[in-house]
Amino acid sequence: MAFDFTAYMKGIAETLKDIRHSDKSTERRFFRISSVMNIDEMLQNFTNAGSPCIMVEDNRTGRYQEANGSMSYMDNQSYSFVIMKHCEQFDAESREQVKKDCEAIMKKIISKFKKDKAYDLQHPGETRTGMRDFNMSTIYYQTIGPVGDNYYGMLVQFARLEPVNADLVYDDDDWEV
């Protein structure tokens, strides 16, 4: 079963007390974006965007690589999300506090990644979270803003390395010979 990062992050947005997203609420706190620079879904719903909110990049990126020169292959998948919070315009102290708040939320989300990875490793054969292949050393983060109506926050990127040998099998029936 393929890892569904968007669904995983929506679950985080719904259960993390700092966010508390609900599809039934008039205030949206979870958005899908096509790239970090293209926050189309948030802008379409800007009047009811909550603060803080999570935006998940729903385009997949990655690369295949050989595992230590063997005939085993790995899929190095990259994922990105943004944590944003509104702040007062032209107020440097408010802007800095918002960045600190978003960093604190980021740390809570990363701690959830670590907890879910530990669960998946302790329960082999059972895929509950999909975070078994999460690698803490691949996390990159950066403060961003202003975005839209004076939102600031954190861009977070990380990678998962997953075996793909079963998916990369040559089959004669796929080819006209």
Wavefront OBJ file of the C-alpha trace (Angstrom):
o trace
v 0.000 0.000 0.000
v 1.426 3.382 -1.027
v 1.944 6.023 1.623
v -0.756 8.719 1.385
v 1.033 11.767 2.761
v -1.932 14.091 2.222
v -4.283 11.851 4.219
v -1.626 11.346 6.912
v -1.138 15.104 7.327
v -4.885 15.746 7.283
v -5.147 13.339 10.221
v -2.470 15.356 12.009
v -4.306 18.620 11.260
v -7.513 17.123 12.682
v -5.970 15.735 15.878
v -3.267 18.264 16.794
v -4.835 20.601 19.356
v -2.953 23.617 17.967
v -4.646 23.157 14.558
v -7.970 21.295 15.091
v -9.047 21.205 11.446
v -12.565 20.021 10.663
v -14.142 19.735 7.213
v -17.431 20.765 8.851
v -16.060 24.044 10.218
v -16.425 27.302 8.318
v -12.782 28.035 9.182
v -10.360 25.925 7.100
v -7.079 24.879 8.700
v -5.882 22.266 6.199
v -5.046 22.898 2.556
v -3.492 21.041 -0.364
v -1.022 23.006 -2.455
v 0.552 22.095 -5.780
v 3.891 23.557 -4.693
v 5.342 25.683 -1.948
v 5.148 28.668 -4.290
v 1.600 27.896 -5.468
v -0.832 27.937 -2.552
v -3.878 27.758 -4.822
v -6.309 25.979 -2.454
v -5.595 28.381 0.392
v -6.011 31.425 -1.833
v -9.337 30.075 -3.140
v -10.550 29.804 0.473
v -8.695 32.806 1.837
v -11.669 34.439 3.526
v -12.197 31.401 5.753
v -8.560 30.365 6.292
v -7.892 29.624 9.936
v -4.764 30.433 11.834
v -2.633 28.468 12.351
v -3.084 26.147 9.384
v -1.221 23.373 7.569
v -0.654 23.285 3.816
v 0.506 19.999 2.277
v 2.244 19.815 -1.075
v 0.376 17.092 -2.955
v 2.810 16.686 -5.873
v 5.227 13.782 -5.457
v 8.938 14.106 -6.031
v 11.698 11.593 -5.529
v 14.433 9.583 -7.135
v 15.357 5.933 -7.511
v 18.730 4.801 -6.324
v 20.723 1.616 -5.939
v 21.266 0.365 -2.404
v 25.032 0.243 -1.834
v 25.852 -0.894 -5.394
v 23.667 -4.001 -5.128
v 20.745 -5.059 -7.304
v 18.357 -3.673 -4.663
v 16.657 -0.404 -5.475
v 15.240 2.295 -3.233
v 12.688 5.026 -3.827
v 13.848 8.220 -2.103
v 10.568 10.166 -1.798
v 10.433 13.843 -0.819
v 7.544 15.456 1.041
v 6.791 19.078 1.968
v 4.349 20.910 4.153
v 3.935 24.440 5.449
v 2.671 25.614 8.831
v 1.266 29.146 8.581
v -0.132 31.618 11.074
v -1.496 35.116 10.639
v 0.251 38.037 12.315
v -0.284 41.752 12.677
v 0.893 43.792 9.725
v 4.056 45.884 10.193
v 4.654 44.379 13.650
v 8.086 42.751 13.922
v 7.411 41.338 17.407
v 4.177 39.686 16.240
v 5.984 38.269 13.207
v 8.757 36.767 15.357
v 6.218 35.282 17.799
v 4.299 33.683 14.916
v 7.516 32.104 13.625
v 8.247 30.711 17.110
v 4.676 29.384 17.374
v 4.971 27.659 13.986
v 8.332 26.167 14.957
v 6.747 24.750 18.125
v 3.957 23.190 16.024
v 6.575 21.795 13.623
v 8.357 20.095 16.540
v 5.072 18.533 17.683
v 4.457 17.181 14.171
v 7.993 15.797 13.925
v 7.555 14.116 17.324
v 4.412 12.480 15.902
v 6.442 11.276 12.892
v 8.955 9.699 15.296
v 6.215 8.085 17.411
v 4.497 6.663 14.323
v 7.788 5.339 12.959
v 8.456 3.567 16.263
v 4.961 2.035 16.176
v 5.394 0.780 12.607
v 8.808 -0.714 13.417
v 7.416 -2.471 16.514
v 4.537 -3.956 14.512
v 6.093 -5.427 11.330
v 3.585 -6.487 8.720
v 1.039 -4.006 10.022
v 1.025 -0.669 8.214
v -0.804 1.751 10.434
v 0.964 5.028 9.761
v 3.267 4.583 6.764
v 6.096 6.313 8.612
v 8.324 3.229 9.021
v 10.756 4.658 6.456
v 10.840 8.196 7.902
v 14.427 9.441 8.302
v 14.915 12.227 10.867
v 18.233 13.280 9.305
v 16.472 14.334 6.075
v 14.372 17.085 7.681
v 14.949 20.553 6.287
v 13.014 23.578 7.538
v 12.936 27.285 6.818
v 10.880 30.257 7.986
v 8.746 31.807 5.251
v 6.506 34.808 4.743
v 4.769 37.025 4.195
v 2.229 34.946 2.295
v -1.219 36.235 1.367
v -2.744 38.400 4.098
v 0.383 38.546 6.297
v 0.803 34.837 7.077
v 4.230 33.660 8.247
v 5.458 30.239 9.206
v 7.671 27.239 8.529
v 8.355 25.265 5.381
v 9.251 21.664 6.300
v 10.664 19.044 3.911
v 11.782 15.480 4.555
v 12.395 12.204 2.741
v 11.375 8.572 3.128
v 13.551 5.833 1.668
v 11.502 2.808 0.647
v 12.448 -0.455 -1.120
v 10.922 -0.792 -4.604
v 12.335 -4.080 -5.914
v 8.885 -5.654 -6.350
v 7.744 -2.662 -8.426
v 10.750 -2.630 -10.769
v 10.397 -5.989 -12.466
v 10.802 -6.373 -16.214
v 7.929 -8.298 -17.815
v 8.238 -9.514 -21.450
v 4.451 -9.193 -21.821
v 4.723 -5.403 -21.474
v 6.773 -5.117 -24.684
v 6.337 -5.696 -28.392
v 9.350 -7.813 -29.333
l 1 2 3 4 5 6 7 8 9 10 11 12 13 14 15 16 17 18 19 20 21 22 23 24 25 26 27 28 29 30 31 32 33 34 35 36 37 38 39 40 41 42 43 44 45 46 47 48 49 50 51 52 53 54 55 56 57 58 59 60 61 62 63 64 65 66 67 68 69 70 71 72 73 74 75 76 77 78 79 80 81 82 83 84 85 86 87 88 89 90 91 92 93 94 95 96 97 98 99 100 101 102 103 104 105 106 107 108 109 110 111 112 113 114 115 116 117 118 119 120 121 122 123 124 125 126 127 128 129 130 131 132 133 134 135 136 137 138 139 140 141 142 143 144 145 146 147 148 149 150 151 152 153 154 155 156 157 158 159 160 161 162 163 164 165 166 167 168 169 170 171 172 173 174 175 176 177
